[in-house]
Amino acid sequence: MSNKKIKIFLGGYINSTNAQNLNCLAIAKYIDKQKFDVKAIVLYSGNLSNINIPGVRLIKTNKPHKFFKYLSYFLGIFWCDIAYLPKGEIVGWNFFLLKLFNKKSISTVEGIFDEKNLESSLSVHGDYKSFVDHYSKFDKLYSITQYLKSYNFKHHGISSEEQVLYLGLDLIPFLSPEKQIISLNNIIYIGRLIERKGIFDVLDLAKKFKNIKFHIVGDGADKKELITKIEEEELDNIIFHGIIDHNSLANLLKTVDLHVLPSRSEGFPKVTLETAAAGVPSLVYSDYGANEWISHKHNGFVVETLQQMIETMQELIEKPELLQLNSKNAINLAKQFDWKIVIKQWEQEVFKLYNK
């Protein structure tokens, strides 16, 4: 391979909070600037300010967005050697540009296309055939977990590369190696307050364990119904925190002993790594393959049912040493997914495509 830097275009708005955008932001920060030239998009209305990463050039999308987004993707794809396009945005235009300029492309599949997620995807792509065809048009398509890769191939015939590209996390803001858990007193839920994320299972847990404080971080469409149920059940052990920034969350996690995520439909919930970095292990359902990275009763807890969640919590109350062991091991789990480590695999796959 020559010493020429590979020009990679990250097709996400790296100053706006969204899963794919934040993924592009992390890649922009951690990819080796000695080997890659990087361009990414910033949105005029982005909620993350002062995005200035050495070695990363920015394409600004101005008003009106519905026009300037076409120009932004044109500038990025025309310039690059390889385009990473994780967002399902103006896909027809982007594929036209890729073909016109003979550019290589990669993308990632970041969710399980079960009934709910498929409905959302069809609203973007129009019909089922267009949805499936979309994923076949990239030069390289990667899944972010093995389970997700297998599920989407089995149910929809979506074929991705043998190599899985895991997402990483910014370790330092959450890392809390001095964490000392004494016993199970505080539990946290982080996410959208909607039924699909299992938020009402949290209420059932709070009813069962009234001596434990349940901290709820986030907002969502079912918040009003949630508050009504809390008042009806007189659950004064639930504390709402709303939406908080990373610094506030990191400080809150210092006071928390266990993270509960009772969702049954996820891709690769990075929140389980963020809490792990803080020494807070996660209690989750197994439906989306969480045991691929969480080892039950070693660095977290993976169960099948709400009753098993209850039983696990009761065991942790009776055996605080088990909670302490998982807290310690959770930090080591998070360290394995530090973007500084994970990015190396991403770089290798880009090199392979570039040299193909």
C-alpha positions in Angstrom: 0.0 0.0 0.0 1.2 3.5 -0.8 1.7 6.3 1.7 -1.3 8.1 0.3 -3.9 8.9 2.9 -7.3 7.4 2.3 -10.0 10.0 2.0 -13.0 8.9 4.0 -16.4 10.8 4.1 -18.5 10.3 7.2 -22.1 10.8 6.1 -23.5 11.9 9.5 -24.1 15.2 11.2 -21.5 15.0 13.8 -22.8 18.0 15.8 -26.3 16.6 16.3 -27.4 13.9 18.8 -28.5 10.8 17.0 -27.1 7.3 17.2 -25.6 7.3 13.6 -24.4 10.9 14.0 -22.6 10.1 17.2 -21.0 7.0 15.6 -19.6 9.3 12.9 -18.4 11.7 15.5 -16.5 9.0 17.4 -14.9 7.7 14.2 -13.9 11.2 13.3 -12.2 11.6 16.7 -10.4 8.3 16.9 -9.5 7.3 13.3 -5.8 7.6 12.6 -5.2 11.0 10.9 -1.7 9.8 9.8 -3.5 7.3 7.5 -6.8 9.0 6.8 -8.1 12.3 5.5 -11.6 12.8 7.0 -14.6 14.9 6.1 -17.9 15.0 7.9 -21.1 17.1 7.9 -22.2 19.6 10.5 -25.8 20.8 10.7 -26.6 24.5 11.1 -29.0 23.7 13.9 -26.8 21.0 15.6 -27.1 20.8 19.4 -23.4 19.9 20.0 -21.3 23.1 19.8 -17.6 23.7 19.1 -17.0 20.6 17.0 -13.4 21.1 16.1 -11.4 17.9 15.6 -7.8 18.2 14.4 -7.5 16.6 11.0 -11.2 16.6 10.3 -12.7 18.9 7.7 -16.3 19.9 8.0 -19.0 20.4 5.4 -21.7 22.8 6.8 -25.3 22.1 5.9 -27.2 25.5 5.9 -30.9 26.4 5.6 -33.0 25.2 4.0 -31.9 21.7 5.0 -34.1 20.0 2.5 -31.9 21.6 -0.3 -28.5 21.9 1.2 -28.3 18.3 2.4 -28.1 17.3 -1.3 -25.2 19.6 -1.7 -23.4 18.4 1.4 -23.5 14.8 0.4 -22.5 15.7 -3.1 -19.4 17.5 -1.8 -18.5 14.6 0.5 -18.9 11.8 -2.0 -17.2 13.7 -4.9 -14.2 14.3 -2.6 -13.7 10.9 -1.0 -12.2 7.6 -1.8 -14.7 5.8 0.5 -18.0 7.0 1.9 -19.4 5.7 5.2 -23.2 6.2 4.9 -25.0 4.9 8.0 -28.1 7.1 7.7 -31.1 6.2 5.6 -31.1 9.7 4.2 -31.6 10.7 0.5 -30.4 7.2 -0.4 -31.4 7.4 -4.1 -29.3 10.6 -4.5 -26.3 9.1 -2.6 -26.3 5.9 -4.6 -26.5 7.9 -7.8 -23.5 9.9 -6.8 -21.5 6.8 -5.8 -22.1 5.3 -9.2 -21.5 8.6 -11.1 -18.2 9.2 -9.4 -17.2 5.5 -9.1 -16.7 5.7 -5.3 -16.7 2.9 -2.8 -19.1 2.8 0.1 -19.6 1.1 3.4 -22.5 1.1 5.8 -23.6 -0.5 9.1 -26.8 -2.3 10.2 -27.4 -1.1 13.7 -30.8 -2.6 14.6 -32.8 -5.8 14.6 -35.6 -5.4 12.0 -38.4 -6.9 14.1 -42.0 -5.8 13.6 -41.7 -2.4 15.2 -38.3 -1.5 13.7 -39.4 -2.8 10.3 -42.4 -0.5 10.3 -40.2 2.5 10.9 -37.8 1.4 8.1 -40.6 0.9 5.6 -41.7 4.5 6.3 -38.3 5.6 5.1 -37.8 3.3 2.2 -41.4 3.1 1.0 -41.8 -0.7 0.5 -40.2 -3.9 1.6 -38.3 -4.6 -1.6 -36.7 -1.1 -1.5 -35.8 -1.6 2.1 -34.0 -4.9 1.4 -32.4 -3.6 -1.8 -31.0 -0.6 0.0 -28.7 -2.8 2.0 -27.4 -4.8 -1.0 -26.1 -1.7 -2.8 -23.1 -0.9 -0.5 -19.7 -2.3 -1.4 -19.4 -3.5 2.2 -22.1 -3.9 4.8 -21.3 -4.6 8.4 -23.5 -5.6 11.3 -22.7 -4.3 14.8 -23.3 -7.6 16.6 -23.3 -11.3 15.6 -26.8 -11.8 16.8 -28.0 -8.8 14.7 -26.2 -10.2 11.7 -27.8 -13.6 12.0 -31.3 -12.3 12.8 -31.6 -9.9 9.9 -30.2 -12.5 7.4 -32.6 -15.2 8.7 -35.7 -12.9 8.6 -35.0 -10.6 5.7 -32.1 -12.0 3.7 -29.9 -9.0 4.6 -26.4 -10.3 4.1 -23.5 -8.5 5.9 -19.8 -9.2 6.1 -18.4 -12.0 8.2 -16.5 -9.5 10.3 -18.7 -7.7 12.8 -17.9 -4.0 13.5 -18.7 -3.3 17.1 -19.4 0.2 18.3 -17.2 1.7 20.9 -17.6 4.3 23.7 -15.8 7.3 24.9 -14.4 5.7 28.0 -12.9 8.5 30.0 -16.1 10.6 30.8 -17.7 7.6 32.5 -14.7 5.7 33.9 -14.9 5.2 37.6 -12.2 2.7 38.7 -12.6 3.7 42.4 -16.3 2.6 42.4 -17.2 0.9 45.7 -20.6 -0.7 45.8 -21.7 -1.8 49.3 -25.2 -3.1 48.6 -28.2 -2.7 46.2 -29.8 0.6 47.1 -30.0 2.6 43.9 -31.1 1.5 40.4 -31.1 3.5 37.2 -33.0 3.4 34.0 -31.6 5.4 31.1 -33.6 5.8 27.8 -36.8 6.9 26.2 -39.9 6.7 28.3 -41.9 4.5 25.9 -43.6 1.1 26.3 -41.3 -0.5 23.7 -38.3 0.2 25.9 -39.8 -1.7 28.8 -40.3 1.3 31.0 -43.4 -0.1 32.7 -41.4 -3.2 33.8 -39.4 -0.7 35.8 -42.6 0.3 37.7 -43.2 -3.4 38.4 -39.7 -3.7 39.9 -40.2 -0.5 41.9 -43.5 -1.9 43.3 -41.7 -5.1 44.3 -38.7 -3.4 45.9 -40.0 -0.3 47.7 -36.8 0.1 49.8 -34.7 0.6 46.6 -34.6 4.0 44.9 -35.2 3.9 41.1 -33.7 6.8 39.1 -35.3 7.4 35.7 -33.2 9.4 33.2 -34.9 10.4 29.9 -38.1 11.6 28.3 -40.7 10.2 26.0 -44.2 9.8 24.8 -45.4 7.7 27.7 -44.1 9.9 30.5 -47.6 11.2 31.3 -49.1 7.7 31.6 -46.0 6.7 33.6 -46.5 9.5 36.2 -50.2 8.7 36.5 -49.4 5.1 37.3 -46.7 6.1 39.8 -49.2 8.4 41.6 -51.9 5.7 41.6 -49.4 3.1 43.1 -47.9 5.7 45.5 -44.4 4.8 44.4 -42.3 7.4 46.2 -39.1 5.4 45.5 -39.0 6.6 41.9 -37.0 9.7 41.1 -37.3 11.5 37.7 -34.2 13.2 36.3 -35.4 14.1 32.8 -32.8 14.4 30.1 -29.3 15.2 31.5 -25.9 15.7 29.9 -22.9 13.3 30.0 -21.3 15.1 33.0 -24.5 15.0 35.1 -25.0 11.3 34.1 -21.5 10.4 35.1 -21.9 12.1 38.5 -25.3 10.3 39.0 -23.8 6.9 38.1 -21.3 7.3 41.0 -24.3 7.0 43.4 -25.9 4.0 41.5 -25.5 0.3 42.0 -27.3 -1.3 39.1 -28.5 -0.4 35.6 -31.8 -1.9 34.4 -32.7 -2.0 30.7 -35.9 -3.9 30.2 -36.2 -3.4 26.4 -36.7 -6.4 24.2 -35.6 -4.8 21.0 -32.2 -3.3 20.7 -29.2 -3.3 18.4 -26.1 -2.8 20.6 -27.2 -0.5 23.5 -24.1 1.5 24.3 -25.7 2.6 27.5 -24.7 -0.9 28.9 -21.1 0.0 28.2 -21.3 3.6 29.6 -22.8 2.4 32.9 -20.2 -0.5 32.9 -17.4 2.0 32.7 -18.8 3.6 35.8 -18.7 0.3 37.6 -22.5 -0.1 37.3 -23.4 -3.5 35.8 -26.6 -3.9 33.7 -29.6 -6.2 34.1 -31.1 -6.8 30.7 -33.3 -9.2 28.7 -31.7 -11.7 26.4 -33.9 -11.1 23.3 -31.4 -9.1 21.2 -28.3 -11.2 22.0 -26.9 -9.2 25.0 -25.0 -12.3 26.2 -22.7 -11.7 23.2 -20.9 -9.0 25.4 -22.4 -9.4 28.8 -21.5 -12.6 30.8 -24.3 -13.5 33.2 -23.3 -13.0 36.8 -19.8 -12.1 35.8 -19.9 -8.5 34.4 -23.7 -8.1 34.2 -27.0 -10.0 34.3 -28.9 -11.4 31.3 -32.4 -12.9 31.9 -35.4 -14.0 30.0 -38.4 -12.7 32.0 -39.5 -10.0 34.4 -39.8 -12.7 37.1 -36.1 -13.5 36.5 -35.3 -9.8 36.9 -37.0 -9.9 40.2 -35.2 -13.0 41.3 -31.9 -11.6 40.2 -32.4 -8.4 42.2 -33.5 -10.4 45.2 -30.2 -12.5 44.9 -28.2 -9.3 44.7 -29.8 -8.0 47.9 -29.0 -11.2 49.7 -25.5 -11.5 48.1 -23.9 -8.1 47.9 -20.6 -9.7 47.1 -22.0 -10.9 43.8 -23.0 -7.3 42.9 -19.5 -6.1 43.9 -17.8 -8.7 41.7 -19.9 -7.7 38.7 -19.3 -4.1 39.3 -15.5 -4.6 39.2 -15.7 -6.8 36.1 -18.1 -4.4 34.3 -15.3 -1.8 34.2 -13.0 -4.3 32.4 -15.9 -5.0 30.0 -16.2 -1.3 29.1 -12.4 -1.0 28.6 -12.6 -3.7 25.9 -14.9 -1.4 23.9 -12.9 1.8 24.2 -13.1 3.5 20.8 -9.3 3.7 20.9 -9.3 -0.1 20.6 -12.4 -0.7 18.5 -11.4 1.8 15.8 -8.5 -0.5 14.8 -10.9 -3.0 13.4 -12.8 -0.3 11.5 -9.5 1.0 10.0 -8.6 -2.6 8.9 -11.9 -3.0 7.0 -11.5 0.4 5.3 -8.0 -0.6 4.2 -9.3 -3.9 2.8 -12.0 -2.1 0.7 -9.6 0.6 -0.5 -7.1 -2.0 -1.7 -9.6 -4.3 -3.2 
